[in-house]
Amino acid sequence: MRASVNRPPTPDADEDKEAEPTLQEIINIKLIESGEKERLKELLRERLIECGWRDELKAQCRAFTRKKGRSKITVDEIVRNITPKGRAMVPDNVKAELLQRIRAFLMSDAL
């Protein structure tokens, strides 16, 4: 059987649909549009400074730099090494406070 030369191929059904944003993307857009994301970031900065997290992370960066040698290390290496430790060091009460704020935002009429 011969294929039709005049007819274009049938498009896939998936190609016709635009990608639907995920729930996480929708929430992120709402946080940005409302300005809440900046307020949450500022709150996080304040809490991390108050609990000494920032100073501890600086000390770890300095120790890592001394260990590797100042001229032999890049910023990317420091970030790769320190980021997991920094995330693990965030106090649970700070995480809980941010989560509570995000939940309160989601429960409001924002969505």
Secondary structure, DSSP 8 states (H G I E B T S, - for coil): ----SSS-----HHHHS-----HHHHHHHHHHHHTHHHHHHHHHHHHHHHTTHHHHHHHHHHHHHHHH-GGG--HHHHHHHHHHHHHHHS-HHHHHHHHHHHHHHHHTTT-
